């Protein structure tokens, strides 16, 4: 089972493209006792699959003792434990070695550093480079998650990211979901000419600092459309059943969000769609963020679920074939 925890929405920086609107003034916190309960339940929900746990924020290093304790708890459950950070803490080799050494001993398997032109207004590249280098030295898998704007697709920023040794680079196009109250012009977003076909690639539950569970952590996915309920109020197995068998979730995983397009057009709402999308995730979050389109998608999913159930009942009601001599 794959599960991610957004430990807090508090962050020491305020990037314009942060769709969760994290920042220094935020105080949201997912209690440690709730996280440990969910981790224990996760270890038994899909016992045949390896347990993978990821901690993110906000900035999880802002409460380092808590992060260290949770990493150790995950490791004691036999999980592969990873963490996502902005690397602002890597101000010197001494500090980087001390913090990552403690996390390595606690059981951290991988560190992903988020960076972008937005991040680098607050966090110097030298800190990103230092965090990735020291992680590699400790045998912690090092990943760089680079968000880029259209003007940066073939830029010095991307060249810098590609040049970094001993880390895995994940290039992420900027999605049209940014900090609350801000607006970025369309020219900032990479070209939306990749189409909308494709199934949902996600297989990880994401738990926000509020306790709300989502089937996805893509920017723009923290919506009612993707919500699976309050993980602090119900057993994780119930949340997982919604993830596995929910009508919307099954369509997204089996067919992808383009499955809803015929119904959207048939009901006269094609004008609410854009002409092009930067892939299925872009289409999915667009549908999720539009109450009208999300309502149509839910109706389609319910009808599909009723149809599948009717087929099961028909099969059960059909008389068994009589064997011939």
N, C-alpha and C positions, 0 to 999 in steps of 0.2 A: 504494500500500500504506500502511496505517496501522499504526504500531507505537509502543508506549509502553514506556518504561524506568523502573522504580522504582530510582533510583540507589542508594538506601540506605534502611535502616529506622531510621536515626538521625534524631531530631527534637528540637527544643528544647522541645516541649510534649508533654503526655500526655493527649490527649482521651479521655474515657470511651467515645466511640462509634467509636474507631479500630479496625476489625476486624483490621488488620495489626499491632496492638499496638506501633506505633512509639513511640520515646521517647528521652530523653537517654542512657539506659544501653545502647542498642542499638549494635551495631558492624557489622552486615551491610553489605556493599558489593559492588556489581556492578563488576568491574574495568573501567577505561576502555578497555583494549585489546580486551576482549570486546565492549563496546558499539560501538566503532568498527568492529570486524569485522562485527558484526551489521548496523550501519547500511549498510556497503558492500554486504553481501549483499542487504539489503532494497531497495537501489536497482536491483537487477537481477532480483529475484524476480517482480515484477509491473511490468515496465518500461512497460507501456501505461497504467498508472495513476499519478497524482501520488503522490510520496512524502511522507508526513506523519509527523513524529516528535514525540513528547511526552516530556518529562522530568518526573518527579515523585519523591516520596519516601514516607515521611520528609519532611525539608525539604531540598530540593536546594541552597538558598542557603547552607547551612552550610559547604559547600566551594565557594565561589564561583569560584575560578580553574578548578576542574574543570568546573563547569557552563558557564562561559564558553567553555572549550575545546571542549566537546562541542557546544554550540550552533553554534560556528563550523564544526566538522567537518560537522554536518548541513547547514548552509547551503551549504558547498562542494560537497555532493552534489546540490544543487538542491532540497533538501527544504523544506517548510514546517515550521518548528520552533516548538513551543509549550512552555510550562512551567507547572506547578501549584505554588503556594506558599501558605504561611499568612500572608505579608506581615509577619512579626514584625520583619524587618530594616528596615522603612520607618519608622525612629524619627525621622527628620527629612527635610526636603525635600532638604538637601544630600546625605545618604546615598542617598536614593531616586533622585535625579537621577544620581548617580555610578554606582550599580549598574545601573540600567535603561538608562542611556546606553551603558554598555559592552556590555550584552546586545543592545541595538538595533543597535549597530555590528557585533556578531558575527553578527547575522542572526535574532534572535528576532522572530517574527511575532505571537505572542499570549501573554498572561499571564492565567492563571486563578487567582483567589485563592479559597481555601476558607475559609468562615466558618460559624459556627453559635453557638448558646448555649454549646456545649462549648468551641469555640475561644476565645470571648470571655472565658472565665475566665483566659486567658493572654495573648491578643493584643487590645489596645484597638481599638475600631472606627476610631479616628483613623488607625491604621497601615494598615488595610484601605483606607480612603478615600484615603489619600495614595498608596498603591501603584497603585490603579486610576486615579487622576487623572494621575499622572506617566506611567504607561504610555500613556494616551491622548495626552498631550502629545507623546510620542515617536513617535506613529503606530503603536504596538503595540496590537493589539486587546485590549480589557480585558473580562474575564469575571468574574462573581461566582458561585461555586458555593455556594449556601446550603442547608445541611442543617437541617431543622426537625422538631421534635417535635409531637405532636398538640396540645398546649397552645399551640403557636406558629403554628398554621395561619393564624390571623387576628390576629396580635399586633403589638406595636410593633417586634419584630425584623424581621418581614416588611415592615412599612411602611418601616422604615429602609432595607432592601435595595432596595425599589422606588423609593425617592427618590434613589438614587445616579445621577448623570448619566453619560453617555458610557461605559456598560458594559452588557454583556448579562447578564441575570440568569437563572440556572438554579436553580429551586427543586427540592430533592431531599428526598423524605420519608425520615425515619430508618428504616433497615432493621433487622430484628431480628438483627443480627450486630455485636457490640460487642467491646471490649477483652477479651482473655483473662482469665478470673477474675472478671469483673464481670457483673452481671445488672441489666437495666433492666426495670421493670414494664411489662406490656402497655399500660398507660395512657399510656406515653411514645410509643408508635408511632402514626402517623396511621392513621385508620380504614381497615381492610382490606376495603373494599367495592367495589373496582374490578374484581373478577373476575380470572381467570387466563388469559383468551384473549389471543392475540397471539404473533407470532414474535419470535425474538431480534433485537433491534435492533443488536447489536454487530457491527462489522466490523474490529475492531482487535486485533492481538496485544498481549498485555501480558507483559512480561518482569520478573519480580521480582528483588530484589537477590541472591537465591540462584541465579539463572540459569534457574529454572523458568519455562516459557512457559505462558500461560493464554489461553483464548479470550475472556476477559472480565475486567474489573477492578471490576465491581460488588461492593459489600460482601457478603461471604459466598461469593464465587466462586473464592477461592484454595483449591480442593479438588482431590482426585484426579479427580473427575468432570469438571472443566473443564480439567485439565492436558493439555498437548500434548507434554511432555517437557522435557529439559534443553537449552536453547538454546545453552549454552556447550560442549556435548559433541557436537552434531550440526549439520550445515548447516541454515541457516535455511529453505532450500527444502523440506527434509524436514518441519520444523515447520509450514510453510505448507500442505503437502499434507495433513497431519492436520487443519488448520483447515478446509481446503476440502472434504475428502472423508471425514473421519472420520464414522462412522455416527451417533454421538450428535450431533455438530455439525451434520450435515445435517438431522436431525429438528428440532433447535432452530431452525434458520434457515428451514426450509421450513414447519414446522407450529407450532412453539412447544412449551413443556414440557407443555401440557395434553394433548398427544398421548399421554403416558404414563399419564394418569389412568385410562383404562378397564382397563389391565393391572393397575394398582395395586389397583383395586377388585376385579377378578376374582380376584386372588390372596389376597383377604381382608385387605388391609392398609389399607383406607380409614380405619381409626381413627388411622392415623399422619398423616393429612392434617388441615389446619385447615379450618374452615368457610369462611373468607374469606381473600382475598389482596389485596395492594395492587398487583396487576398481575402480568404473566408473570415478571418478574425475581424477585419475591418467591417465587413458586411454584418457579422454577428453583433458586434457592439453597436453598430448603427441601428439595427432593428431593436436591440435591447433598450437603447436610449430614447426611442420614439414610442410613446405610450400607445399610439394607434397601431403601429407596425407590430409591437410586442403583443398586443391583444389579438391581432390576426394570427400571429405565429402560435400563440397558446391555443387558439381555437382549432387550428390545423392539427396540433399535437394531440389535443383531446379527441378529435374525430379519428385520428389515426389509431390511437389507443383503443377506442371503442370498436373500431373495425377489427383490430387484431384479437380483441377479446371475443367478439362475435364469432370469429373463425374458430376459436378454441371451443366455444359452446356448440357450434355446429358439428364439429368433429366428434365431440363427446356424445351428441344426440344421435349421430348417424349409427344405424345398426351395423354390427360387425358382419363382415362378409361370411356367408355360409360356406364351409369347405365342401368341395365336391369330391365324390368318390374317385 
